[in-house]
């Protein structure tokens, strides 16, 4: 191996590319409110979109069925903030749709609490 190959590639770790290089230096994407359990699904396939970076193409391929943001991050083996930035880019390009969870209410539903209490009493 030559010195240049050693600097950028390690047999066990693979190619060494910093996360900020993948996202173009961006570290946050809070505008869409993507959470771990937010579901994302691709509108198009990676083959239909020209000139996608390999990381974006891989995410688009993973999102051919509805999948959570956490699962995408685990499968592409990138940090969660990086995946959120990349998903936000794909969403802004209208290549991916997302669905957030329902907002939490301050007070619990009375009927649900009563059903829980009734179930506990039956035990």
Backbone as XML, in Angstrom:
<?xml version="1.0"?>
<chain id="A" units="angstrom">
  <residue number="1" name="UNK">
    <atom name="N" x="0.835" y="-1.189" z="0.000"/>
    <atom name="CA" x="0.000" y="0.000" z="0.000"/>
    <atom name="C" x="0.874" y="1.245" z="0.000"/>
  </residue>
  <residue number="2" name="UNK">
    <atom name="N" x="0.436" y="2.264" z="-0.712"/>
    <atom name="CA" x="1.197" y="3.507" z="-0.682"/>
    <atom name="C" x="0.690" y="4.404" z="0.439"/>
  </residue>
  <residue number="3" name="UNK">
    <atom name="N" x="1.435" y="5.447" z="0.727"/>
    <atom name="CA" x="1.096" y="6.332" z="1.857"/>
    <atom name="C" x="-0.229" y="7.031" z="1.640"/>
  </residue>
  <residue number="4" name="UNK">
    <atom name="N" x="-0.536" y="7.389" z="0.414"/>
    <atom name="CA" x="-1.798" y="8.085" z="0.144"/>
    <atom name="C" x="-2.998" y="7.180" z="0.429"/>
  </residue>
  <residue number="5" name="UNK">
    <atom name="N" x="-2.934" y="5.924" z="0.021"/>
    <atom name="CA" x="-4.038" y="4.981" z="0.269"/>
    <atom name="C" x="-4.212" y="4.755" z="1.762"/>
  </residue>
  <residue number="6" name="UNK">
    <atom name="N" x="-3.130" y="4.675" z="2.519"/>
    <atom name="CA" x="-3.218" y="4.468" z="3.955"/>
    <atom name="C" x="-3.917" y="5.634" z="4.645"/>
  </residue>
  <residue number="7" name="UNK">
    <atom name="N" x="-3.728" y="6.827" z="4.152"/>
    <atom name="CA" x="-4.303" y="8.003" z="4.788"/>
    <atom name="C" x="-5.812" y="8.056" z="4.636"/>
  </residue>
  <residue number="8" name="UNK">
    <atom name="N" x="-6.363" y="7.522" z="3.538"/>
    <atom name="CA" x="-7.798" y="7.654" z="3.282"/>
    <atom name="C" x="-8.568" y="6.345" z="3.351"/>
  </residue>
  <residue number="9" name="UNK">
    <atom name="N" x="-7.888" y="5.249" z="3.566"/>
    <atom name="CA" x="-8.583" y="3.969" z="3.582"/>
    <atom name="C" x="-7.976" y="3.067" z="4.633"/>
  </residue>
  <residue number="10" name="UNK">
    <atom name="N" x="-8.830" y="2.465" z="5.405"/>
    <atom name="CA" x="-8.396" y="1.494" z="6.392"/>
    <atom name="C" x="-9.203" y="0.239" z="6.136"/>
  </residue>
  <residue number="11" name="UNK">
    <atom name="N" x="-8.546" y="-0.899" z="6.052"/>
    <atom name="CA" x="-9.228" y="-2.140" z="5.682"/>
    <atom name="C" x="-10.424" y="-2.451" z="6.574"/>
  </residue>
  <residue number="12" name="UNK">
    <atom name="N" x="-10.306" y="-2.243" z="7.865"/>
    <atom name="CA" x="-11.381" y="-2.576" z="8.786"/>
    <atom name="C" x="-12.481" y="-1.522" z="8.808"/>
  </residue>
  <residue number="13" name="UNK">
    <atom name="N" x="-12.116" y="-0.266" z="8.709"/>
    <atom name="CA" x="-13.090" y="0.817" z="8.820"/>
    <atom name="C" x="-13.681" y="1.216" z="7.481"/>
  </residue>
  <residue number="14" name="UNK">
    <atom name="N" x="-12.963" y="0.957" z="6.382"/>
    <atom name="CA" x="-13.431" y="1.386" z="5.075"/>
    <atom name="C" x="-12.959" y="2.795" z="4.784"/>
  </residue>
  <residue number="15" name="UNK">
    <atom name="N" x="-13.546" y="3.430" z="3.771"/>
    <atom name="CA" x="-13.106" y="4.778" z="3.431"/>
    <atom name="C" x="-13.406" y="5.756" z="4.561"/>
  </residue>
  <residue number="16" name="UNK">
    <atom name="N" x="-12.480" y="6.653" z="4.824"/>
    <atom name="CA" x="-12.641" y="7.612" z="5.904"/>
    <atom name="C" x="-13.103" y="8.944" z="5.346"/>
  </residue>
  <residue number="17" name="UNK">
    <atom name="N" x="-14.396" y="9.203" z="5.427"/>
    <atom name="CA" x="-14.976" y="10.464" z="4.966"/>
    <atom name="C" x="-15.703" y="11.077" z="6.149"/>
  </residue>
  <residue number="18" name="UNK">
    <atom name="N" x="-15.365" y="12.280" z="6.470"/>
    <atom name="CA" x="-16.003" y="12.971" z="7.579"/>
    <atom name="C" x="-17.459" y="13.272" z="7.255"/>
  </residue>
  <residue number="19" name="UNK">
    <atom name="N" x="-18.294" y="13.271" z="8.279"/>
    <atom name="CA" x="-19.721" y="13.502" z="8.101"/>
    <atom name="C" x="-20.019" y="14.846" z="7.472"/>
  </residue>
  <residue number="20" name="UNK">
    <atom name="N" x="-19.280" y="15.875" z="7.855"/>
    <atom name="CA" x="-19.562" y="17.195" z="7.306"/>
    <atom name="C" x="-19.248" y="17.265" z="5.813"/>
  </residue>
  <residue number="21" name="UNK">
    <atom name="N" x="-18.400" y="16.375" z="5.324"/>
    <atom name="CA" x="-18.115" y="16.340" z="3.889"/>
    <atom name="C" x="-19.325" y="15.811" z="3.120"/>
  </residue>
  <residue number="22" name="UNK">
    <atom name="N" x="-20.044" y="14.885" z="3.712"/>
    <atom name="CA" x="-21.228" y="14.311" z="3.070"/>
    <atom name="C" x="-22.346" y="15.334" z="2.984"/>
  </residue>
  <residue number="23" name="UNK">
    <atom name="N" x="-22.482" y="16.184" z="4.005"/>
    <atom name="CA" x="-23.588" y="17.147" z="4.055"/>
    <atom name="C" x="-23.204" y="18.531" z="3.578"/>
  </residue>
  <residue number="24" name="UNK">
    <atom name="N" x="-22.014" y="18.685" z="3.049"/>
    <atom name="CA" x="-21.582" y="19.989" z="2.575"/>
    <atom name="C" x="-21.332" y="20.981" z="3.696"/>
  </residue>
  <residue number="25" name="UNK">
    <atom name="N" x="-20.949" y="20.489" z="4.862"/>
    <atom name="CA" x="-20.643" y="21.357" z="5.981"/>
    <atom name="C" x="-21.829" y="21.676" z="6.879"/>
  </residue>
  <residue number="26" name="UNK">
    <atom name="N" x="-23.021" y="21.293" z="6.475"/>
    <atom name="CA" x="-24.205" y="21.568" z="7.304"/>
    <atom name="C" x="-24.319" y="20.533" z="8.408"/>
  </residue>
  <residue number="27" name="UNK">
    <atom name="N" x="-24.691" y="20.999" z="9.582"/>
    <atom name="CA" x="-24.790" y="20.088" z="10.722"/>
    <atom name="C" x="-26.197" y="19.989" z="11.295"/>
  </residue>
  <residue number="28" name="UNK">
    <atom name="N" x="-27.053" y="20.917" z="10.950"/>
    <atom name="CA" x="-28.410" y="20.908" z="11.505"/>
    <atom name="C" x="-29.447" y="21.106" z="10.430"/>
  </residue>
  <residue number="29" name="UNK">
    <atom name="N" x="-30.605" y="20.492" z="10.670"/>
    <atom name="CA" x="-31.740" y="20.665" z="9.781"/>
    <atom name="C" x="-33.008" y="20.571" z="10.626"/>
  </residue>
  <residue number="30" name="UNK">
    <atom name="N" x="-33.271" y="21.607" z="11.385"/>
    <atom name="CA" x="-34.402" y="21.602" z="12.304"/>
    <atom name="C" x="-35.683" y="22.154" z="11.675"/>
  </residue>
  <residue number="31" name="UNK">
    <atom name="N" x="-35.633" y="22.587" z="10.442"/>
    <atom name="CA" x="-36.794" y="23.238" z="9.849"/>
    <atom name="C" x="-37.966" y="22.287" z="9.642"/>
  </residue>
  <residue number="32" name="UNK">
    <atom name="N" x="-37.713" y="21.010" z="9.426"/>
    <atom name="CA" x="-38.788" y="20.062" z="9.162"/>
    <atom name="C" x="-39.250" y="19.314" z="10.402"/>
  </residue>
  <residue number="33" name="UNK">
    <atom name="N" x="-38.469" y="19.331" z="11.442"/>
    <atom name="CA" x="-38.850" y="18.643" z="12.678"/>
    <atom name="C" x="-38.806" y="17.133" z="12.563"/>
  </residue>
  <residue number="34" name="UNK">
    <atom name="N" x="-37.819" y="16.592" z="11.857"/>
    <atom name="CA" x="-37.694" y="15.141" z="11.741"/>
    <atom name="C" x="-37.275" y="14.556" z="13.079"/>
  </residue>
  <residue number="35" name="UNK">
    <atom name="N" x="-38.001" y="13.547" z="13.524"/>
    <atom name="CA" x="-37.692" y="12.861" z="14.769"/>
    <atom name="C" x="-37.283" y="11.427" z="14.466"/>
  </residue>
  <residue number="36" name="UNK">
    <atom name="N" x="-36.877" y="10.688" z="15.470"/>
    <atom name="CA" x="-36.474" y="9.296" z="15.271"/>
    <atom name="C" x="-37.588" y="8.449" z="14.662"/>
  </residue>
  <residue number="37" name="UNK">
    <atom name="N" x="-38.827" y="8.709" z="15.077"/>
    <atom name="CA" x="-39.937" y="7.876" z="14.625"/>
    <atom name="C" x="-40.695" y="8.457" z="13.439"/>
  </residue>
  <residue number="38" name="UNK">
    <atom name="N" x="-40.208" y="9.551" z="12.875"/>
    <atom name="CA" x="-40.822" y="10.116" z="11.675"/>
    <atom name="C" x="-40.671" y="9.127" z="10.536"/>
  </residue>
  <residue number="39" name="UNK">
    <atom name="N" x="-41.761" y="8.869" z="9.826"/>
    <atom name="CA" x="-41.721" y="7.944" z="8.695"/>
    <atom name="C" x="-41.401" y="8.693" z="7.417"/>
  </residue>
  <residue number="40" name="UNK">
    <atom name="N" x="-40.540" y="8.103" z="6.596"/>
    <atom name="CA" x="-40.176" y="8.682" z="5.310"/>
    <atom name="C" x="-40.380" y="7.624" z="4.227"/>
  </residue>
  <residue number="41" name="UNK">
    <atom name="N" x="-40.759" y="8.083" z="3.026"/>
    <atom name="CA" x="-40.938" y="7.179" z="1.899"/>
    <atom name="C" x="-40.548" y="7.909" z="0.623"/>
  </residue>
  <residue number="42" name="UNK">
    <atom name="N" x="-39.845" y="7.203" z="-0.258"/>
    <atom name="CA" x="-39.374" y="7.794" z="-1.506"/>
    <atom name="C" x="-40.520" y="7.913" z="-2.503"/>
  </residue>
  <residue number="43" name="UNK">
    <atom name="N" x="-40.491" y="8.996" z="-3.263"/>
    <atom name="CA" x="-41.461" y="9.213" z="-4.327"/>
    <atom name="C" x="-40.934" y="8.620" z="-5.633"/>
  </residue>
  <residue number="44" name="UNK">
    <atom name="N" x="-39.615" y="8.648" z="-5.799"/>
    <atom name="CA" x="-38.973" y="8.127" z="-7.002"/>
    <atom name="C" x="-37.835" y="7.194" z="-6.609"/>
  </residue>
  <residue number="45" name="UNK">
    <atom name="N" x="-37.343" y="6.433" z="-7.547"/>
    <atom name="CA" x="-36.216" y="5.552" z="-7.277"/>
    <atom name="C" x="-34.910" y="6.290" z="-7.579"/>
  </residue>
  <residue number="46" name="UNK">
    <atom name="N" x="-33.819" y="5.768" z="-7.058"/>
    <atom name="CA" x="-32.512" y="6.379" z="-7.292"/>
    <atom name="C" x="-32.140" y="6.319" z="-8.770"/>
  </residue>
  <residue number="47" name="UNK">
    <atom name="N" x="-32.597" y="5.289" z="-9.472"/>
    <atom name="CA" x="-32.293" y="5.151" z="-10.897"/>
    <atom name="C" x="-32.985" y="6.237" z="-11.729"/>
  </residue>
  <residue number="48" name="UNK">
    <atom name="N" x="-34.116" y="6.739" z="-11.250"/>
    <atom name="CA" x="-34.858" y="7.775" z="-11.974"/>
    <atom name="C" x="-34.250" y="9.162" z="-11.804"/>
  </residue>
  <residue number="49" name="UNK">
    <atom name="N" x="-33.425" y="9.332" z="-10.793"/>
    <atom name="CA" x="-32.865" y="10.643" z="-10.490"/>
    <atom name="C" x="-31.404" y="10.675" z="-10.928"/>
  </residue>
  <residue number="50" name="UNK">
    <atom name="N" x="-31.073" y="11.625" z="-11.775"/>
    <atom name="CA" x="-29.702" y="11.722" z="-12.269"/>
    <atom name="C" x="-28.824" y="12.502" z="-11.285"/>
  </residue>
  <residue number="51" name="UNK">
    <atom name="N" x="-27.568" y="12.164" z="-11.254"/>
    <atom name="CA" x="-26.535" y="12.902" z="-10.517"/>
    <atom name="C" x="-26.771" y="12.969" z="-9.014"/>
  </residue>
  <residue number="52" name="UNK">
    <atom name="N" x="-27.159" y="11.875" z="-8.411"/>
    <atom name="CA" x="-27.267" y="11.815" z="-6.953"/>
    <atom name="C" x="-25.956" y="11.288" z="-6.389"/>
  </residue>
  <residue number="53" name="UNK">
    <atom name="N" x="-25.505" y="11.881" z="-5.295"/>
    <atom name="CA" x="-24.342" y="11.343" z="-4.599"/>
    <atom name="C" x="-24.672" y="9.931" z="-4.111"/>
  </residue>
  <residue number="54" name="UNK">
    <atom name="N" x="-23.671" y="9.070" z="-3.952"/>
    <atom name="CA" x="-23.946" y="7.684" z="-3.550"/>
    <atom name="C" x="-24.706" y="7.568" z="-2.226"/>
  </residue>
  <residue number="55" name="UNK">
    <atom name="N" x="-24.396" y="8.438" z="-1.267"/>
    <atom name="CA" x="-25.091" y="8.378" z="0.032"/>
    <atom name="C" x="-26.564" y="8.726" z="-0.126"/>
  </residue>
  <residue number="56" name="UNK">
    <atom name="N" x="-26.867" y="9.726" z="-0.935"/>
    <atom name="CA" x="-28.258" y="10.106" z="-1.182"/>
    <atom name="C" x="-28.991" y="8.995" z="-1.927"/>
  </residue>
  <residue number="57" name="UNK">
    <atom name="N" x="-28.317" y="8.383" z="-2.894"/>
    <atom name="CA" x="-28.930" y="7.292" z="-3.653"/>
    <atom name="C" x="-29.241" y="6.106" z="-2.747"/>
  </residue>
  <residue number="58" name="UNK">
    <atom name="N" x="-28.349" y="5.830" z="-1.809"/>
    <atom name="CA" x="-28.584" y="4.717" z="-0.883"/>
    <atom name="C" x="-29.783" y="5.001" z="0.017"/>
  </residue>
  <residue number="59" name="UNK">
    <atom name="N" x="-29.895" y="6.234" z="0.493"/>
    <atom name="CA" x="-31.043" y="6.596" z="1.325"/>
    <atom name="C" x="-32.326" y="6.481" z="0.511"/>
  </residue>
  <residue number="60" name="UNK">
    <atom name="N" x="-32.314" y="6.953" z="-0.705"/>
    <atom name="CA" x="-33.492" y="6.886" z="-1.565"/>
    <atom name="C" x="-33.895" y="5.431" z="-1.815"/>
  </residue>
  <residue number="61" name="UNK">
    <atom name="N" x="-32.924" y="4.562" z="-1.978"/>
    <atom name="CA" x="-33.198" y="3.133" z="-2.174"/>
    <atom name="C" x="-33.816" y="2.519" z="-0.924"/>
  </residue>
  <residue number="62" name="UNK">
    <atom name="N" x="-33.321" y="2.906" z="0.256"/>
    <atom name="CA" x="-33.868" y="2.382" z="1.514"/>
    <atom name="C" x="-35.291" y="2.849" z="1.772"/>
  </residue>
  <residue number="63" name="UNK">
    <atom name="N" x="-35.654" y="3.991" z="1.209"/>
    <atom name="CA" x="-36.958" y="4.589" z="1.485"/>
    <atom name="C" x="-38.029" y="4.186" z="0.470"/>
  </residue>
  <residue number="64" name="UNK">
    <atom name="N" x="-37.837" y="3.096" z="-0.243"/>
    <atom name="CA" x="-38.833" y="2.677" z="-1.222"/>
    <atom name="C" x="-40.105" y="2.177" z="-0.544"/>
  </residue>
  <residue number="65" name="UNK">
    <atom name="N" x="-40.011" y="1.839" z="0.698"/>
    <atom name="CA" x="-41.190" y="1.538" z="1.526"/>
    <atom name="C" x="-41.104" y="2.446" z="2.746"/>
  </residue>
  <residue number="66" name="UNK">
    <atom name="N" x="-42.209" y="2.713" z="3.418"/>
    <atom name="CA" x="-42.137" y="3.594" z="4.592"/>
    <atom name="C" x="-41.184" y="3.043" z="5.649"/>
  </residue>
  <residue number="67" name="UNK">
    <atom name="N" x="-40.315" y="3.912" z="6.123"/>
    <atom name="CA" x="-39.301" y="3.521" z="7.096"/>
    <atom name="C" x="-39.038" y="4.715" z="8.014"/>
  </residue>
  <residue number="68" name="UNK">
    <atom name="N" x="-38.657" y="4.448" z="9.253"/>
    <atom name="CA" x="-38.398" y="5.530" z="10.202"/>
    <atom name="C" x="-37.020" y="6.154" z="9.962"/>
  </residue>
  <residue number="69" name="UNK">
    <atom name="N" x="-36.871" y="7.372" z="10.419"/>
    <atom name="CA" x="-35.593" y="8.075" z="10.303"/>
    <atom name="C" x="-34.502" y="7.296" z="11.042"/>
  </residue>
  <residue number="70" name="UNK">
    <atom name="N" x="-34.823" y="6.744" z="12.195"/>
    <atom name="CA" x="-33.846" y="5.973" z="12.972"/>
    <atom name="C" x="-33.372" y="4.752" z="12.198"/>
  </residue>
  <residue number="71" name="UNK">
    <atom name="N" x="-34.295" y="4.083" z="11.506"/>
    <atom name="CA" x="-33.917" y="2.898" z="10.740"/>
    <atom name="C" x="-33.034" y="3.262" z="9.552"/>
  </residue>
  <residue number="72" name="UNK">
    <atom name="N" x="-33.322" y="4.382" z="8.911"/>
    <atom name="CA" x="-32.485" y="4.842" z="7.803"/>
    <atom name="C" x="-31.070" y="5.100" z="8.307"/>
  </residue>
  <residue number="73" name="UNK">
    <atom name="N" x="-30.947" y="5.789" z="9.435"/>
    <atom name="CA" x="-29.627" y="6.099" z="9.998"/>
    <atom name="C" x="-28.862" y="4.825" z="10.337"/>
  </residue>
  <residue number="74" name="UNK">
    <atom name="N" x="-29.558" y="3.834" z="10.876"/>
    <atom name="CA" x="-28.897" y="2.579" z="11.237"/>
    <atom name="C" x="-28.428" y="1.825" z="9.999"/>
  </residue>
  <residue number="75" name="UNK">
    <atom name="N" x="-29.228" y="1.830" z="8.963"/>
    <atom name="CA" x="-28.887" y="1.056" z="7.763"/>
    <atom name="C" x="-27.799" y="1.698" z="6.912"/>
  </residue>
  <residue number="76" name="UNK">
    <atom name="N" x="-27.723" y="3.014" z="6.891"/>
    <atom name="CA" x="-26.668" y="3.660" z="6.105"/>
    <atom name="C" x="-25.410" y="3.867" z="6.930"/>
  </residue>
  <residue number="77" name="UNK">
    <atom name="N" x="-25.485" y="3.550" z="8.217"/>
    <atom name="CA" x="-24.339" y="3.630" z="9.117"/>
    <atom name="C" x="-23.710" y="5.020" z="9.135"/>
  </residue>
  <residue number="78" name="UNK">
    <atom name="N" x="-24.580" y="6.029" z="9.258"/>
    <atom name="CA" x="-24.153" y="7.413" z="9.407"/>
    <atom name="C" x="-24.789" y="7.974" z="10.665"/>
  </residue>
  <residue number="79" name="UNK">
    <atom name="N" x="-24.198" y="8.996" z="11.272"/>
    <atom name="CA" x="-24.793" y="9.605" z="12.463"/>
    <atom name="C" x="-26.185" y="10.180" z="12.158"/>
  </residue>
  <residue number="80" name="UNK">
    <atom name="N" x="-27.044" y="10.137" z="13.138"/>
    <atom name="CA" x="-28.419" y="10.609" z="12.978"/>
    <atom name="C" x="-28.511" y="12.047" z="12.474"/>
  </residue>
  <residue number="81" name="UNK">
    <atom name="N" x="-27.753" y="12.999" z="13.016"/>
    <atom name="CA" x="-27.865" y="14.372" z="12.497"/>
    <atom name="C" x="-27.517" y="14.478" z="11.011"/>
  </residue>
  <residue number="82" name="UNK">
    <atom name="N" x="-26.569" y="13.691" z="10.560"/>
    <atom name="CA" x="-26.196" y="13.697" z="9.147"/>
    <atom name="C" x="-27.338" y="13.164" z="8.299"/>
  </residue>
  <residue number="83" name="UNK">
    <atom name="N" x="-27.960" y="12.086" z="8.739"/>
    <atom name="CA" x="-29.079" y="11.502" z="8.005"/>
    <atom name="C" x="-30.257" y="12.470" z="7.965"/>
  </residue>
  <residue number="84" name="UNK">
    <atom name="N" x="-30.484" y="13.194" z="9.052"/>
    <atom name="CA" x="-31.566" y="14.179" z="9.061"/>
    <atom name="C" x="-31.321" y="15.282" z="8.032"/>
  </residue>
  <residue number="85" name="UNK">
    <atom name="N" x="-30.086" y="15.745" z="7.931"/>
    <atom name="CA" x="-29.749" y="16.771" z="6.939"/>
    <atom name="C" x="-29.979" y="16.220" z="5.537"/>
  </residue>
  <residue number="86" name="UNK">
    <atom name="N" x="-29.524" y="15.000" z="5.302"/>
    <atom name="CA" x="-29.655" y="14.405" z="3.976"/>
    <atom name="C" x="-31.112" y="14.145" z="3.625"/>
  </residue>
  <residue number="87" name="UNK">
    <atom name="N" x="-31.895" y="13.661" z="4.585"/>
    <atom name="CA" x="-33.323" y="13.453" z="4.340"/>
    <atom name="C" x="-34.026" y="14.778" z="4.073"/>
  </residue>
  <residue number="88" name="UNK">
    <atom name="N" x="-33.642" y="15.821" z="4.795"/>
    <atom name="CA" x="-34.229" y="17.142" z="4.561"/>
    <atom name="C" x="-33.945" y="17.617" z="3.138"/>
  </residue>
  <residue number="89" name="UNK">
    <atom name="N" x="-32.726" y="17.359" z="2.662"/>
    <atom name="CA" x="-32.389" y="17.712" z="1.279"/>
    <atom name="C" x="-33.286" y="16.972" z="0.294"/>
  </residue>
  <residue number="90" name="UNK">
    <atom name="N" x="-33.471" y="15.675" z="0.525"/>
    <atom name="CA" x="-34.308" y="14.868" z="-0.374"/>
    <atom name="C" x="-35.768" y="15.304" z="-0.311"/>
  </residue>
  <residue number="91" name="UNK">
    <atom name="N" x="-36.231" y="15.701" z="0.865"/>
    <atom name="CA" x="-37.604" y="16.181" z="1.021"/>
    <atom name="C" x="-37.787" y="17.499" z="0.273"/>
  </residue>
  <residue number="92" name="UNK">
    <atom name="N" x="-36.813" y="18.390" z="0.393"/>
    <atom name="CA" x="-36.888" y="19.680" z="-0.296"/>
    <atom name="C" x="-36.835" y="19.530" z="-1.811"/>
  </residue>
  <residue number="93" name="UNK">
    <atom name="N" x="-36.220" y="18.456" z="-2.298"/>
    <atom name="CA" x="-36.167" y="18.175" z="-3.732"/>
    <atom name="C" x="-37.394" y="17.392" z="-4.204"/>
  </residue>
  <residue number="94" name="UNK">
    <atom name="N" x="-38.343" y="17.167" z="-3.300"/>
    <atom name="CA" x="-39.566" y="16.410" z="-3.589"/>
    <atom name="C" x="-39.282" y="14.985" z="-4.037"/>
  </residue>
  <residue number="95" name="UNK">
    <atom name="N" x="-38.249" y="14.385" z="-3.476"/>
    <atom name="CA" x="-37.918" y="12.996" z="-3.760"/>
    <atom name="C" x="-38.382" y="12.064" z="-2.646"/>
  </residue>
  <residue number="96" name="UNK">
    <atom name="N" x="-38.642" y="12.638" z="-1.473"/>
    <atom name="CA" x="-39.066" y="11.869" z="-0.302"/>
    <atom name="C" x="-40.204" y="12.609" z="0.382"/>
  </residue>
  <residue number="97" name="UNK">
    <atom name="N" x="-41.188" y="11.845" z="0.845"/>
    <atom name="CA" x="-42.285" y="12.389" z="1.658"/>
    <atom name="C" x="-42.063" y="11.950" z="3.098"/>
  </residue>
  <residue number="98" name="UNK">
    <atom name="N" x="-42.583" y="12.739" z="4.042"/>
    <atom name="CA" x="-42.446" y="12.349" z="5.445"/>
    <atom name="C" x="-43.760" y="12.576" z="6.181"/>
  </residue>
  <residue number="99" name="UNK">
    <atom name="N" x="-43.925" y="11.812" z="7.243"/>
    <atom name="CA" x="-45.115" y="11.913" z="8.085"/>
    <atom name="C" x="-44.662" y="11.964" z="9.525"/>
  </residue>
  <residue number="100" name="UNK">
    <atom name="N" x="-44.989" y="13.061" z="10.197"/>
    <atom name="CA" x="-44.610" y="13.192" z="11.605"/>
    <atom name="C" x="-45.660" y="12.542" z="12.480"/>
  </residue>
  <residue number="101" name="UNK">
    <atom name="N" x="-45.312" y="12.352" z="13.728"/>
    <atom name="CA" x="-46.252" y="11.771" z="14.679"/>
    <atom name="C" x="-47.262" y="12.823" z="15.110"/>
  </residue>
  <residue number="102" name="UNK">
    <atom name="N" x="-48.356" y="12.365" z="15.654"/>
    <atom name="CA" x="-49.372" y="13.282" z="16.153"/>
    <atom name="C" x="-48.819" y="14.041" z="17.355"/>
  </residue>
  <residue number="103" name="UNK">
    <atom name="N" x="-49.144" y="15.317" z="17.464"/>
    <atom name="CA" x="-48.638" y="16.079" z="18.614"/>
    <atom name="C" x="-49.223" y="15.549" z="19.923"/>
  </residue>
  <residue number="104" name="UNK">
    <atom name="N" x="-48.387" y="15.542" z="20.928"/>
    <atom name="CA" x="-48.821" y="15.069" z="22.245"/>
    <atom name="C" x="-49.725" y="16.116" z="22.894"/>
  </residue>
  <residue number="105" name="UNK">
    <atom name="N" x="-50.734" y="15.632" z="23.559"/>
    <atom name="CA" x="-51.631" y="16.541" z="24.266"/>
    <atom name="C" x="-51.189" y="16.645" z="25.717"/>
  </residue>
  <residue number="106" name="UNK">
    <atom name="N" x="-51.546" y="17.747" z="26.335"/>
    <atom name="CA" x="-51.146" y="17.963" z="27.725"/>
    <atom name="C" x="-51.934" y="17.080" z="28.693"/>
  </residue>
  <residue number="107" name="UNK">
    <atom name="N" x="-53.191" y="16.860" z="28.392"/>
    <atom name="CA" x="-54.021" y="16.054" z="29.278"/>
    <atom name="C" x="-54.324" y="14.718" z="28.622"/>
  </residue>
  <residue number="108" name="UNK">
    <atom name="N" x="-54.219" y="13.644" z="29.387"/>
    <atom name="CA" x="-54.515" y="12.324" z="28.822"/>
    <atom name="C" x="-56.014" y="12.169" z="28.543"/>
  </residue>
  <residue number="109" name="UNK">
    <atom name="N" x="-56.326" y="11.322" z="27.604"/>
    <atom name="CA" x="-57.710" y="11.057" z="27.246"/>
    <atom name="C" x="-58.398" y="10.316" z="28.389"/>
  </residue>
  <residue number="110" name="UNK">
    <atom name="N" x="-59.548" y="10.833" z="28.832"/>
    <atom name="CA" x="-60.269" y="10.261" z="29.963"/>
    <atom name="C" x="-60.736" y="8.835" z="29.689"/>
  </residue>
  <residue number="111" name="UNK">
    <atom name="N" x="-61.153" y="8.573" z="28.469"/>
    <atom name="CA" x="-61.650" y="7.241" z="28.105"/>
    <atom name="C" x="-60.521" y="6.209" z="28.135"/>
  </residue>
  <residue number="112" name="UNK">
    <atom name="N" x="-59.341" y="6.603" z="27.687"/>
    <atom name="CA" x="-58.198" y="5.691" z="27.710"/>
    <atom name="C" x="-57.808" y="5.377" z="29.147"/>
  </residue>
  <residue number="113" name="UNK">
    <atom name="N" x="-57.766" y="6.397" z="29.993"/>
    <atom name="CA" x="-57.431" y="6.176" z="31.398"/>
    <atom name="C" x="-58.455" y="5.280" z="32.090"/>
  </residue>
  <residue number="114" name="UNK">
    <atom name="N" x="-59.731" y="5.462" z="31.772"/>
    <atom name="CA" x="-60.768" y="4.620" z="32.359"/>
    <atom name="C" x="-60.635" y="3.181" z="31.904"/>
  </residue>
  <residue number="115" name="UNK">
    <atom name="N" x="-60.294" y="2.985" z="30.620"/>
    <atom name="CA" x="-60.109" y="1.612" z="30.097"/>
    <atom name="C" x="-58.917" y="0.943" z="30.762"/>
  </residue>
  <residue number="116" name="UNK">
    <atom name="N" x="-57.848" y="1.681" z="31.006"/>
    <atom name="CA" x="-56.677" y="1.137" z="31.699"/>
    <atom name="C" x="-57.042" y="0.748" z="33.126"/>
  </residue>
  <residue number="117" name="UNK">
    <atom name="N" x="-57.764" y="1.637" z="33.805"/>
    <atom name="CA" x="-58.181" y="1.366" z="35.180"/>
    <atom name="C" x="-59.082" y="0.151" z="35.243"/>
  </residue>
  <residue number="118" name="UNK">
    <atom name="N" x="-60.014" y="0.042" z="34.302"/>
    <atom name="CA" x="-60.911" y="-1.141" z="34.276"/>
    <atom name="C" x="-60.113" y="-2.412" z="34.045"/>
  </residue>
  <residue number="119" name="UNK">
    <atom name="N" x="-59.110" y="-2.351" z="33.161"/>
    <atom name="CA" x="-58.284" y="-3.526" z="32.899"/>
    <atom name="C" x="-57.481" y="-3.946" z="34.106"/>
  </residue>
  <residue number="120" name="UNK">
    <atom name="N" x="-56.968" y="-2.981" z="34.842"/>
    <atom name="CA" x="-56.206" y="-3.282" z="36.050"/>
    <atom name="C" x="-57.102" y="-3.896" z="37.109"/>
  </residue>
  <residue number="121" name="UNK">
    <atom name="N" x="-58.308" y="-3.398" z="37.240"/>
    <atom name="CA" x="-59.247" y="-3.945" z="38.228"/>
    <atom name="C" x="-59.623" y="-5.385" z="37.925"/>
  </residue>
  <residue number="122" name="UNK">
    <atom name="N" x="-59.647" y="-5.743" z="36.636"/>
    <atom name="CA" x="-59.999" y="-7.114" z="36.242"/>
    <atom name="C" x="-58.888" y="-8.106" z="36.570"/>
  </residue>
  <residue number="123" name="UNK">
    <atom name="N" x="-57.673" y="-7.609" z="36.779"/>
    <atom name="CA" x="-56.565" y="-8.511" z="37.105"/>
    <atom name="C" x="-56.770" y="-8.997" z="38.491"/>
  </residue>
</chain>
